Amino acid sequence: MRTLYRVASCQLLLLCVSLISASAQFLDSAPQSDAGGVAIRLNPSHLQNGLPLVFEVVLTNISGHDLRLPQPQLECANSMNGFIFLRASFLPADASMHPTSHGCAVDSFSRNTLERAKSWQTLASGASLSYEFRLQDAVPDAPAAGRYTVWADFTPAAVSPDEIQMFHQNGIDVPTATVTTVPVHYEISQPH
């Protein structure tokens, strides 16, 4: 009986250690997505009552080679340079509140895409770029009580298949796919 108890205790201990290890790995890894050689990650910070007020959006080159990209527009759509948005939805706890949102678009057109691409920043394999966003810019009512869903996305500069081929012939590779983080949910209760 004592041996059976020790075996069961050891198995339970191993299970607990496995669960703690798996939980720690889950908590340490921010939601991310990758495609087209770029991964995106969302890092929350500046907590107030459990709600992050600032988010760092990190783009990492996972392609195995250098990528070129222009400085992306932040919080405003721009097909020429690409763009990054911190997106959020907010369902207020107070039913009388009406959530607000915003939007923006900027565009310009330029010929001589190859010359532009040669001037774009080079993101080496494994290197990252980070951008900081305030939650209140996406949800003006933050940090009001309610349910927040937050995610980020990066849309690279729009380039045609012919431009991509021309870039490749000149040794230039660019990200071509939009990447989005997994949505993260926060529930903020009414103050007591």
Contacts in CASP RR format, 6 or more apart in sequence:
PFRMAT RR
TARGET T0000
AUTHOR 0000-0000-0000
METHOD contacts of the structure
MODEL  1
MRTLYRVASCQLLLLCVSLISASAQFLDSAPQSDAGGVAIRLNPSHLQNG
LPLVFEVVLTNISGHDLRLPQPQLECANSMNGFIFLRASFLPADASMHPT
SHGCAVDSFSRNTLERAKSWQTLASGASLSYEFRLQDAVPDAPAAGRYTV
WADFTPAAVSPDEIQMFHQNGIDVPTATVTTVPVHYEISQPH
30 41 0 8 1.000
30 42 0 8 1.000
30 43 0 8 1.000
30 44 0 8 1.000
30 181 0 8 1.000
31 41 0 8 1.000
31 42 0 8 1.000
31 151 0 8 1.000
31 181 0 8 1.000
31 182 0 8 1.000
31 183 0 8 1.000
31 184 0 8 1.000
32 39 0 8 1.000
32 40 0 8 1.000
32 41 0 8 1.000
32 42 0 8 1.000
32 181 0 8 1.000
32 182 0 8 1.000
33 39 0 8 1.000
33 40 0 8 1.000
33 179 0 8 1.000
33 180 0 8 1.000
33 181 0 8 1.000
33 182 0 8 1.000
34 40 0 8 1.000
34 62 0 8 1.000
34 179 0 8 1.000
35 177 0 8 1.000
35 178 0 8 1.000
35 179 0 8 1.000
36 63 0 8 1.000
36 175 0 8 1.000
36 176 0 8 1.000
36 177 0 8 1.000
36 179 0 8 1.000
37 61 0 8 1.000
37 62 0 8 1.000
37 63 0 8 1.000
37 64 0 8 1.000
37 67 0 8 1.000
37 175 0 8 1.000
37 177 0 8 1.000
38 59 0 8 1.000
38 60 0 8 1.000
38 61 0 8 1.000
38 62 0 8 1.000
38 63 0 8 1.000
38 67 0 8 1.000
38 154 0 8 1.000
38 156 0 8 1.000
38 175 0 8 1.000
38 177 0 8 1.000
38 179 0 8 1.000
39 59 0 8 1.000
39 60 0 8 1.000
39 62 0 8 1.000
39 179 0 8 1.000
40 57 0 8 1.000
40 58 0 8 1.000
40 59 0 8 1.000
40 60 0 8 1.000
40 152 0 8 1.000
40 153 0 8 1.000
40 154 0 8 1.000
40 179 0 8 1.000
40 180 0 8 1.000
40 181 0 8 1.000
41 57 0 8 1.000
41 58 0 8 1.000
41 60 0 8 1.000
41 181 0 8 1.000
42 55 0 8 1.000
42 56 0 8 1.000
42 57 0 8 1.000
42 58 0 8 1.000
42 150 0 8 1.000
42 151 0 8 1.000
42 152 0 8 1.000
42 181 0 8 1.000
42 184 0 8 1.000
43 55 0 8 1.000
43 56 0 8 1.000
43 57 0 8 1.000
43 58 0 8 1.000
44 52 0 8 1.000
44 54 0 8 1.000
44 55 0 8 1.000
44 150 0 8 1.000
44 184 0 8 1.000
45 52 0 8 1.000
45 53 0 8 1.000
45 54 0 8 1.000
45 55 0 8 1.000
45 56 0 8 1.000
46 52 0 8 1.000
46 53 0 8 1.000
46 54 0 8 1.000
47 53 0 8 1.000
48 143 0 8 1.000
49 143 0 8 1.000
49 188 0 8 1.000
50 186 0 8 1.000
50 188 0 8 1.000
51 135 0 8 1.000
51 142 0 8 1.000
51 143 0 8 1.000
51 148 0 8 1.000
51 186 0 8 1.000
51 188 0 8 1.000
52 135 0 8 1.000
52 150 0 8 1.000
52 186 0 8 1.000
53 134 0 8 1.000
53 135 0 8 1.000
53 136 0 8 1.000
53 142 0 8 1.000
53 143 0 8 1.000
54 132 0 8 1.000
54 133 0 8 1.000
54 134 0 8 1.000
54 135 0 8 1.000
55 86 0 8 1.000
55 132 0 8 1.000
55 133 0 8 1.000
55 135 0 8 1.000
55 150 0 8 1.000
55 152 0 8 1.000
56 130 0 8 1.000
56 131 0 8 1.000
56 132 0 8 1.000
56 133 0 8 1.000
57 84 0 8 1.000
57 86 0 8 1.000
57 130 0 8 1.000
57 131 0 8 1.000
57 132 0 8 1.000
57 133 0 8 1.000
57 152 0 8 1.000
57 154 0 8 1.000
57 181 0 8 1.000
58 128 0 8 1.000
58 129 0 8 1.000
58 130 0 8 1.000
58 131 0 8 1.000
59 84 0 8 1.000
59 123 0 8 1.000
59 128 0 8 1.000
59 129 0 8 1.000
59 130 0 8 1.000
59 131 0 8 1.000
59 154 0 8 1.000
59 179 0 8 1.000
60 126 0 8 1.000
60 127 0 8 1.000
60 128 0 8 1.000
61 67 0 8 1.000
61 123 0 8 1.000
61 124 0 8 1.000
61 125 0 8 1.000
61 126 0 8 1.000
61 127 0 8 1.000
61 128 0 8 1.000
62 125 0 8 1.000
62 126 0 8 1.000
63 125 0 8 1.000
63 173 0 8 1.000
64 125 0 8 1.000
64 126 0 8 1.000
65 125 0 8 1.000
65 173 0 8 1.000
66 122 0 8 1.000
66 123 0 8 1.000
66 124 0 8 1.000
66 125 0 8 1.000
66 173 0 8 1.000
67 122 0 8 1.000
67 123 0 8 1.000
67 173 0 8 1.000
67 174 0 8 1.000
67 175 0 8 1.000
68 117 0 8 1.000
68 118 0 8 1.000
68 120 0 8 1.000
68 121 0 8 1.000
68 122 0 8 1.000
68 123 0 8 1.000
68 167 0 8 1.000
68 172 0 8 1.000
68 173 0 8 1.000
68 174 0 8 1.000
69 82 0 8 1.000
69 120 0 8 1.000
69 121 0 8 1.000
69 123 0 8 1.000
69 156 0 8 1.000
69 157 0 8 1.000
69 174 0 8 1.000
69 175 0 8 1.000
70 80 0 8 1.000
70 81 0 8 1.000
70 82 0 8 1.000
70 116 0 8 1.000
70 120 0 8 1.000
70 121 0 8 1.000
70 157 0 8 1.000
71 81 0 8 1.000
71 121 0 8 1.000
72 78 0 8 1.000
72 81 0 8 1.000
72 82 0 8 1.000
72 83 0 8 1.000
72 84 0 8 1.000
72 131 0 8 1.000
72 154 0 8 1.000
72 156 0 8 1.000
73 81 0 8 1.000
73 82 0 8 1.000
73 83 0 8 1.000
73 84 0 8 1.000
73 106 0 8 1.000
74 83 0 8 1.000
74 84 0 8 1.000
74 131 0 8 1.000
74 133 0 8 1.000
75 83 0 8 1.000
75 84 0 8 1.000
75 85 0 8 1.000
75 86 0 8 1.000
75 104 0 8 1.000
75 133 0 8 1.000
75 137 0 8 1.000
75 138 0 8 1.000
76 83 0 8 1.000
76 103 0 8 1.000
76 104 0 8 1.000
76 105 0 8 1.000
76 106 0 8 1.000
77 83 0 8 1.000
77 85 0 8 1.000
77 104 0 8 1.000
77 105 0 8 1.000
77 106 0 8 1.000
77 107 0 8 1.000
77 155 0 8 1.000
78 105 0 8 1.000
78 106 0 8 1.000
78 107 0 8 1.000
78 108 0 8 1.000
79 107 0 8 1.000
79 157 0 8 1.000
79 158 0 8 1.000
80 107 0 8 1.000
80 108 0 8 1.000
80 109 0 8 1.000
80 110 0 8 1.000
80 157 0 8 1.000
80 158 0 8 1.000
81 157 0 8 1.000
82 154 0 8 1.000
82 155 0 8 1.000
82 156 0 8 1.000
82 157 0 8 1.000
82 158 0 8 1.000
83 154 0 8 1.000
83 155 0 8 1.000
84 131 0 8 1.000
84 152 0 8 1.000
84 153 0 8 1.000
84 154 0 8 1.000
84 155 0 8 1.000
85 152 0 8 1.000
85 153 0 8 1.000
86 133 0 8 1.000
86 135 0 8 1.000
86 137 0 8 1.000
86 138 0 8 1.000
86 150 0 8 1.000
86 152 0 8 1.000
87 138 0 8 1.000
87 150 0 8 1.000
87 151 0 8 1.000
87 152 0 8 1.000
87 153 0 8 1.000
88 135 0 8 1.000
88 138 0 8 1.000
88 139 0 8 1.000
88 142 0 8 1.000
88 148 0 8 1.000
88 149 0 8 1.000
88 150 0 8 1.000
88 151 0 8 1.000
89 99 0 8 1.000
89 148 0 8 1.000
89 149 0 8 1.000
90 99 0 8 1.000
90 139 0 8 1.000
90 141 0 8 1.000
90 142 0 8 1.000
90 144 0 8 1.000
90 146 0 8 1.000
90 147 0 8 1.000
90 148 0 8 1.000
90 149 0 8 1.000
91 99 0 8 1.000
91 146 0 8 1.000
91 147 0 8 1.000
92 99 0 8 1.000
92 141 0 8 1.000
92 144 0 8 1.000
92 145 0 8 1.000
92 146 0 8 1.000
93 144 0 8 1.000
93 145 0 8 1.000
93 146 0 8 1.000
93 147 0 8 1.000
93 188 0 8 1.000
93 189 0 8 1.000
93 190 0 8 1.000
94 144 0 8 1.000
94 145 0 8 1.000
94 190 0 8 1.000
97 141 0 8 1.000
97 144 0 8 1.000
99 139 0 8 1.000
99 141 0 8 1.000
100 139 0 8 1.000
100 140 0 8 1.000
100 141 0 8 1.000
101 138 0 8 1.000
101 139 0 8 1.000
102 137 0 8 1.000
102 138 0 8 1.000
102 140 0 8 1.000
110 116 0 8 1.000
113 159 0 8 1.000
113 163 0 8 1.000
113 166 0 8 1.000
114 163 0 8 1.000
114 166 0 8 1.000
114 167 0 8 1.000
114 170 0 8 1.000
114 172 0 8 1.000
117 163 0 8 1.000
117 167 0 8 1.000
117 170 0 8 1.000
117 172 0 8 1.000
117 174 0 8 1.000
118 170 0 8 1.000
118 172 0 8 1.000
120 174 0 8 1.000
121 129 0 8 1.000
123 129 0 8 1.000
133 152 0 8 1.000
135 142 0 8 1.000
135 143 0 8 1.000
135 148 0 8 1.000
135 150 0 8 1.000
136 142 0 8 1.000
138 150 0 8 1.000
139 148 0 8 1.000
142 148 0 8 1.000
143 188 0 8 1.000
144 188 0 8 1.000
145 188 0 8 1.000
145 189 0 8 1.000
145 190 0 8 1.000
145 191 0 8 1.000
146 187 0 8 1.000
146 188 0 8 1.000
146 189 0 8 1.000
147 185 0 8 1.000
147 186 0 8 1.000
147 187 0 8 1.000
147 188 0 8 1.000
148 185 0 8 1.000
148 186 0 8 1.000
148 187 0 8 1.000
148 188 0 8 1.000
149 183 0 8 1.000
149 184 0 8 1.000
149 185 0 8 1.000
149 186 0 8 1.000
150 183 0 8 1.000
150 184 0 8 1.000
150 186 0 8 1.000
151 180 0 8 1.000
151 181 0 8 1.000
151 182 0 8 1.000
151 183 0 8 1.000
151 184 0 8 1.000
152 180 0 8 1.000
152 181 0 8 1.000
153 178 0 8 1.000
153 179 0 8 1.000
153 180 0 8 1.000
153 181 0 8 1.000
154 178 0 8 1.000
154 179 0 8 1.000
154 180 0 8 1.000
155 178 0 8 1.000
156 174 0 8 1.000
156 175 0 8 1.000
156 176 0 8 1.000
156 177 0 8 1.000
156 178 0 8 1.000
157 174 0 8 1.000
159 167 0 8 1.000
159 174 0 8 1.000
159 176 0 8 1.000
164 174 0 8 1.000
164 176 0 8 1.000
167 173 0 8 1.000
167 174 0 8 1.000
END
